[in-house]
Amino acid sequence: MSQIWHQQTLRLTSRQRGFHLVTDEIVSQLDHIDDIRIGLMHIHILHTSASLTLNENADPTVREDFETHFTRAVPEDTSLYQHTLEGPDDMTSHIKASLLGNSLTLPIRNGQLALGTWQGIYLCEHRNNGGSRSLVATLTGTS
């Protein structure tokens, strides 16, 4: 049994604003996850206008409801904010990202993420056109 540490940068494809299930896209890019019997993956998004969360992976209406909720909770009203240089979704994207968070730590068991049956990783894209997003994944565990 040996200790493994591995870190890599991942790239997610560009998406429109919304909550997107990206578990498979992330896992398909991970080097060395197959080598870990017991461990953790820490994943961190390198942007301040998008976030990560773990939630329902089966029913797409959950992701639609997330978008509806956050749009109502943090309205794109430029009269409310000073930081609007990049448009009405500028400051609101930062607020939403702070509310949801920029990282997840998830268990690894026998070379796979140990997620619940109905759990998946969401990219929460808060910009109308956020572009490609970068993540840093750090894997640690024993082989």
VENPE-V58623 format. One line per field, one symbol per residue. ss: DSSP state (A for helix, B for strand, O for the rest). A space follows every 50 residues. Layout:
# VENPE-V58623
ss->???
This chain:
# VENPE-V58623
ss->OOBBBBBBBBBBOOOBBBBBBOAAAAAAAOOOAAAOOBBBBBBBBOOOOB BBBBBBOOOAAAAAAAAAAAAAAOOOOAAAOOOOOOOOOAAAAAAAAAAA OOBBBBBBBOOBBOOOOOBBBBBBBBBBBOOOBBBBBBBBBBO
